[in-house]
């Protein structure tokens, strides 16, 4: 196999890389703030639901973080 085919095959098994931006940072902080106010942060830790909602908010910015 040539190098190109091997490289493409290796990329298929790796996750995609995301370039983090300031807008994504702000979105994540805002989403986690909303979740903390809803009581989804207990003993300085967010629960699973808070992280799920924050992840959705960062990946789909048009979706409200208050879900």
The first five atom37 places (N, CA, C, CB, O) and aatype in JSON, in Angstrom:
{
  "aatype": [20, 20, 20, 20, 20, 20, 20, 20, 20, 20, 20, 20, 20, 20, 20, 20, 20, 20, 20, 20, 20, 20, 20, 20, 20, 20, 20, 20, 20, 20, 20, 20, 20, 20, 20, 20, 20, 20, 20, 20, 20, 20, 20, 20, 20, 20, 20, 20, 20, 20, 20, 20, 20, 20, 20, 20, 20, 20, 20, 20, 20, 20, 20, 20, 20, 20, 20],
  "atom_mask": [
    [1, 1, 1, 1, 1],
    [1, 1, 1, 1, 1],
    [1, 1, 1, 1, 1],
    [1, 1, 1, 1, 1],
    [1, 1, 1, 1, 1],
    [1, 1, 1, 1, 1],
    [1, 1, 1, 1, 1],
    [1, 1, 1, 1, 1],
    [1, 1, 1, 1, 1],
    [1, 1, 1, 1, 1],
    [1, 1, 1, 1, 1],
    [1, 1, 1, 1, 1],
    [1, 1, 1, 1, 1],
    [1, 1, 1, 1, 1],
    [1, 1, 1, 1, 1],
    [1, 1, 1, 1, 1],
    [1, 1, 1, 1, 1],
    [1, 1, 1, 1, 1],
    [1, 1, 1, 1, 1],
    [1, 1, 1, 1, 1],
    [1, 1, 1, 1, 1],
    [1, 1, 1, 1, 1],
    [1, 1, 1, 1, 1],
    [1, 1, 1, 1, 1],
    [1, 1, 1, 1, 1],
    [1, 1, 1, 1, 1],
    [1, 1, 1, 1, 1],
    [1, 1, 1, 1, 1],
    [1, 1, 1, 1, 1],
    [1, 1, 1, 1, 1],
    [1, 1, 1, 1, 1],
    [1, 1, 1, 1, 1],
    [1, 1, 1, 1, 1],
    [1, 1, 1, 1, 1],
    [1, 1, 1, 1, 1],
    [1, 1, 1, 1, 1],
    [1, 1, 1, 1, 1],
    [1, 1, 1, 1, 1],
    [1, 1, 1, 1, 1],
    [1, 1, 1, 1, 1],
    [1, 1, 1, 1, 1],
    [1, 1, 1, 1, 1],
    [1, 1, 1, 1, 1],
    [1, 1, 1, 1, 1],
    [1, 1, 1, 1, 1],
    [1, 1, 1, 1, 1],
    [1, 1, 1, 1, 1],
    [1, 1, 1, 1, 1],
    [1, 1, 1, 1, 1],
    [1, 1, 1, 1, 1],
    [1, 1, 1, 1, 1],
    [1, 1, 1, 1, 1],
    [1, 1, 1, 1, 1],
    [1, 1, 1, 1, 1],
    [1, 1, 1, 1, 1],
    [1, 1, 1, 1, 1],
    [1, 1, 1, 1, 1],
    [1, 1, 1, 1, 1],
    [1, 1, 1, 1, 1],
    [1, 1, 1, 1, 1],
    [1, 1, 1, 1, 1],
    [1, 1, 1, 1, 1],
    [1, 1, 1, 1, 1],
    [1, 1, 1, 1, 1],
    [1, 1, 1, 1, 1],
    [1, 1, 1, 1, 1],
    [1, 1, 1, 1, 1]
  ],
  "atom_positions": [
    [[0.84, -1.19, 0.0], [0.0, 0.0, 0.0], [0.88, 1.24, 0.0], [-0.96, 0.0, 1.22], [1.97, 1.26, 0.58]],
    [[0.39, 2.25, -0.65], [1.17, 3.48, -0.61], [0.85, 4.26, 0.67], [0.87, 4.35, -1.86], [-0.09, 3.94, 1.39]],
    [[1.65, 5.26, 0.92], [1.55, 6.03, 2.17], [0.18, 6.69, 2.33], [2.64, 7.09, 2.22], [-0.36, 6.72, 3.44]],
    [[-0.39, 7.21, 1.26], [-1.68, 7.91, 1.32], [-2.79, 6.98, 1.8], [-2.04, 8.48, -0.06], [-3.59, 7.37, 2.65]],
    [[-2.84, 5.77, 1.28], [-3.88, 4.82, 1.67], [-3.72, 4.44, 3.14], [-3.83, 3.55, 0.78], [-4.71, 4.36, 3.87]],
    [[-2.5, 4.22, 3.58], [-2.26, 3.89, 4.99], [-2.68, 5.04, 5.89], [-0.79, 3.54, 5.22], [-3.27, 4.83, 6.95]],
    [[-2.37, 6.26, 5.48], [-2.73, 7.43, 6.28], [-4.24, 7.57, 6.39], [-2.13, 8.71, 5.67], [-4.76, 7.84, 7.48]],
    [[-4.96, 7.39, 5.3], [-6.42, 7.5, 5.32], [-7.03, 6.41, 6.2], [-7.0, 7.41, 3.89], [-7.98, 6.67, 6.93]],
    [[-6.48, 5.22, 6.14], [-7.0, 4.13, 6.97], [-6.78, 4.43, 8.45], [-6.32, 2.8, 6.59], [-7.66, 4.16, 9.27]],
    [[-5.63, 4.99, 8.8], [-5.36, 5.34, 10.19], [-6.29, 6.44, 10.67], [-3.9, 5.78, 10.35], [-6.74, 6.4, 11.81]],
    [[-6.59, 7.42, 9.83], [-7.47, 8.51, 10.21], [-8.89, 8.03, 10.48], [-7.49, 9.57, 9.13], [-9.61, 8.62, 11.29]],
    [[-9.29, 6.98, 9.81], [-10.65, 6.46, 9.99], [-10.88, 6.0, 11.42], [-10.9, 5.3, 9.02], [-12.01, 6.07, 11.91]],
    [[-9.85, 5.55, 12.09], [-10.0, 5.01, 13.43], [-9.73, 6.04, 14.53], [-9.09, 3.84, 13.61], [-9.9, 5.75, 15.71]],
    [[-9.3, 7.22, 14.15], [-9.04, 8.27, 15.14], [-10.24, 9.2, 15.22], [-7.76, 9.06, 14.79], [-10.97, 9.37, 14.25]],
    [[-10.44, 9.79, 16.39], [-11.5, 10.77, 16.54], [-11.14, 12.06, 15.81], [-11.76, 11.06, 18.03], [-9.98, 12.31, 15.5]],
    [[-12.15, 12.85, 15.55], [-11.86, 14.1, 14.86], [-11.34, 15.12, 15.87], [-13.12, 14.64, 14.14], [-11.76, 15.14, 17.03]],
    [[-10.45, 15.94, 15.42], [-9.89, 16.98, 16.28], [-10.72, 18.24, 16.16], [-8.41, 17.27, 15.92], [-11.2, 18.58, 15.07]],
    [[-10.9, 18.91, 17.25], [-11.68, 20.15, 17.27], [-10.74, 21.28, 17.66], [-12.89, 20.04, 18.26], [-9.98, 21.18, 18.62]],
    [[-10.81, 22.36, 16.91], [-10.06, 23.55, 17.26], [-10.95, 24.38, 18.17], [-9.6, 24.36, 15.98], [-12.0, 24.87, 17.74]],
    [[-10.54, 24.53, 19.41], [-11.36, 25.22, 20.41], [-11.26, 26.72, 20.18], [-10.91, 24.85, 21.85], [-10.19, 27.25, 19.91]],
    [[-12.39, 27.4, 20.3], [-12.43, 28.85, 20.09], [-12.93, 29.55, 21.35], [-13.32, 29.2, 18.88], [-13.47, 28.91, 22.26]],
    [[-12.75, 30.85, 21.4], [-13.26, 31.62, 22.53], [-14.78, 31.57, 22.59], [-12.79, 33.08, 22.44], [-15.37, 31.57, 23.67]],
    [[-15.43, 31.53, 21.42], [-16.89, 31.44, 21.39], [-17.36, 30.13, 22.01], [-17.41, 31.56, 19.93], [-18.36, 30.1, 22.73]],
    [[-16.65, 29.04, 21.73], [-17.0, 27.75, 22.32], [-16.77, 27.77, 23.82], [-16.17, 26.61, 21.67], [-17.56, 27.21, 24.59]],
    [[-15.71, 28.42, 24.24], [-15.41, 28.56, 25.67], [-16.53, 29.3, 26.38], [-14.07, 29.29, 25.88], [-17.0, 28.87, 27.44]],
    [[-16.97, 30.4, 25.8], [-18.06, 31.19, 26.39], [-19.35, 30.38, 26.43], [-18.28, 32.49, 25.58], [-20.08, 30.41, 27.42]],
    [[-19.62, 29.66, 25.36], [-20.82, 28.83, 25.3], [-20.8, 27.76, 26.39], [-20.95, 28.16, 23.91], [-21.81, 27.53, 27.06]],
    [[-19.66, 27.11, 26.58], [-19.53, 26.08, 27.61], [-19.72, 26.67, 29.01], [-18.16, 25.4, 27.51], [-20.44, 26.11, 29.83]],
    [[-19.09, 27.8, 29.26], [-19.21, 28.44, 30.57], [-20.66, 28.85, 30.84], [-18.28, 29.66, 30.67], [-21.18, 28.64, 31.93]],
    [[-21.3, 29.45, 29.83], [-22.7, 29.86, 29.98], [-23.6, 28.66, 30.25], [-23.18, 30.61, 28.73], [-24.49, 28.72, 31.1]],
    [[-23.38, 27.57, 29.51], [-24.2, 26.38, 29.68], [-24.02, 25.78, 31.07], [-23.86, 25.33, 28.6], [-24.99, 25.38, 31.7]],
    [[-22.78, 25.71, 31.54], [-22.53, 25.16, 32.87], [-23.07, 26.08, 33.96], [-21.04, 24.93, 33.07], [-23.5, 25.61, 35.01]],
    [[-23.04, 27.38, 33.73], [-23.62, 28.32, 34.69], [-25.12, 28.1, 34.83], [-23.34, 29.78, 34.25], [-25.65, 28.09, 35.95]],
    [[-25.8, 27.92, 33.71], [-27.24, 27.64, 33.74], [-27.5, 26.35, 34.5], [-27.82, 27.55, 32.29], [-28.43, 26.28, 35.31]],
    [[-26.69, 25.33, 34.25], [-26.88, 24.05, 34.92], [-26.61, 24.16, 36.43], [-25.96, 22.99, 34.3], [-27.3, 23.52, 37.22]],
    [[-25.63, 24.95, 36.82], [-25.36, 25.16, 38.25], [-26.55, 25.83, 38.92], [-24.08, 26.0, 38.45], [-26.93, 25.47, 40.03]],
    [[-27.14, 26.81, 38.25], [-28.3, 27.5, 38.81], [-29.52, 26.59, 38.9], [-28.65, 28.72, 37.95], [-30.4, 26.81, 39.74]],
    [[-29.57, 25.56, 38.05], [-30.68, 24.6, 38.1], [-30.46, 23.52, 39.15], [-30.87, 23.95, 36.73], [-31.32, 22.66, 39.35]],
    [[-29.32, 23.56, 39.82], [-29.05, 22.58, 40.87], [-28.35, 21.33, 40.38], [-30.32, 22.19, 41.52], [-28.32, 20.32, 41.08]],
    [[-27.78, 21.38, 39.19], [-27.07, 20.22, 38.64], [-25.59, 20.23, 38.98], [-27.25, 20.17, 37.15], [-24.79, 19.56, 38.33]],
    [[-25.23, 21.0, 40.0], [-23.86, 21.01, 40.52], [-23.94, 20.79, 42.02], [-23.11, 22.37, 40.18], [-24.48, 21.62, 42.76]],
    [[-23.41, 19.66, 42.45], [-23.49, 19.28, 43.86], [-22.07, 18.99, 44.35], [-24.43, 18.05, 44.06], [-21.33, 18.25, 43.7]],
    [[-21.71, 19.55, 45.48], [-20.37, 19.35, 46.06], [-19.26, 19.67, 45.07], [-20.22, 17.92, 46.55], [-18.31, 18.9, 44.92]],
    [[-19.38, 20.8, 44.41], [-18.38, 21.3, 43.46], [-18.23, 20.43, 42.22], [-17.04, 21.4, 44.14], [-17.25, 20.56, 41.49]],
    [[-19.18, 19.54, 41.95], [-19.13, 18.67, 40.78], [-20.45, 18.76, 40.01], [-18.85, 17.2, 41.19], [-21.52, 18.76, 40.6]],
    [[-20.35, 18.83, 38.69], [-21.55, 18.79, 37.86], [-21.98, 17.34, 37.7], [-21.3, 19.45, 36.48], [-21.15, 16.43, 37.65]],
    [[-23.3, 17.13, 37.62], [-23.78, 15.77, 37.38], [-23.77, 15.47, 35.88], [-25.2, 15.58, 37.97], [-23.48, 16.35, 35.06]],
    [[-24.08, 14.24, 35.53], [-24.01, 13.8, 34.14], [-24.93, 14.61, 33.23], [-24.36, 12.33, 34.04], [-24.57, 14.93, 32.1]],
    [[-26.11, 14.94, 33.72], [-27.06, 15.71, 32.92], [-26.49, 17.08, 32.56], [-28.39, 15.87, 33.68], [-26.67, 17.54, 31.43]],
    [[-25.82, 17.72, 33.49], [-25.23, 19.04, 33.23], [-24.19, 18.96, 32.12], [-24.59, 19.61, 34.51], [-24.15, 19.82, 31.24]],
    [[-23.35, 17.94, 32.16], [-22.33, 17.78, 31.12], [-22.95, 17.47, 29.77], [-21.34, 16.69, 31.51], [-22.48, 17.95, 28.74]],
    [[-24.0, 16.67, 29.76], [-24.68, 16.34, 28.51], [-25.26, 17.59, 27.87], [-25.78, 15.31, 28.75], [-25.09, 17.82, 26.67]],
    [[-25.94, 18.39, 28.66], [-26.55, 19.63, 28.14], [-25.47, 20.59, 27.67], [-27.43, 20.3, 29.23], [-25.63, 21.22, 26.62]],
    [[-24.38, 20.71, 28.41], [-23.29, 21.61, 28.01], [-22.64, 21.14, 26.72], [-22.24, 21.7, 29.13], [-22.3, 21.95, 25.86]],
    [[-22.47, 19.84, 26.57], [-21.89, 19.28, 25.35], [-22.78, 19.59, 24.14], [-21.7, 17.77, 25.48], [-22.28, 19.97, 23.08]],
    [[-24.07, 19.43, 24.31], [-25.01, 19.74, 23.23], [-24.95, 21.23, 22.9], [-26.45, 19.34, 23.62], [-24.98, 21.61, 21.73]],
    [[-24.87, 22.07, 23.92], [-24.82, 23.52, 23.7], [-23.58, 23.92, 22.91], [-24.86, 24.26, 25.04], [-23.66, 24.81, 22.07]],
    [[-22.45, 23.29, 23.18], [-21.22, 23.62, 22.46], [-21.27, 23.1, 21.03], [-20.0, 23.05, 23.2], [-20.82, 23.78, 20.11]],
    [[-21.8, 21.9, 20.84], [-21.84, 21.31, 19.5], [-22.94, 21.87, 18.62], [-22.01, 19.83, 19.61], [-22.81, 21.88, 17.39]],
    [[-24.01, 22.34, 19.22], [-25.13, 22.91, 18.48], [-25.48, 24.25, 19.1], [-26.36, 21.94, 18.48], [-26.44, 24.34, 19.86]],
    [[-24.73, 25.31, 18.78], [-24.91, 26.59, 19.46], [-26.3, 27.2, 19.33], [-23.92, 27.56, 18.94], [-26.68, 28.03, 20.15]],
    [[-27.06, 26.8, 18.32], [-28.4, 27.39, 18.17], [-29.38, 26.79, 19.16], [-28.9, 27.18, 16.74], [-30.48, 27.31, 19.33]],
    [[-29.01, 25.69, 19.83], [-29.86, 25.05, 20.83], [-29.64, 25.75, 22.16], [-29.58, 23.52, 20.94], [-28.5, 26.04, 22.52]],
    [[-30.69, 26.02, 22.87], [-30.59, 26.71, 24.15], [-29.89, 25.83, 25.18], [-31.97, 27.11, 24.66], [-30.12, 24.62, 25.22]],
    [[-29.05, 26.42, 25.99], [-28.35, 25.7, 27.05], [-29.23, 25.46, 28.26], [-27.1, 26.46, 27.47], [-28.82, 24.79, 29.2]],
    [[-30.43, 26.0, 28.25], [-31.3, 25.87, 29.41], [-32.16, 24.61, 29.37], [-32.19, 27.08, 29.53], [-33.04, 24.45, 30.21]],
    [[-31.94, 23.74, 28.41], [-32.75, 22.53, 28.28], [-32.58, 21.62, 29.47], [-32.39, 21.78, 27.0], [-33.19, 20.55, 29.52]]
  ]
}
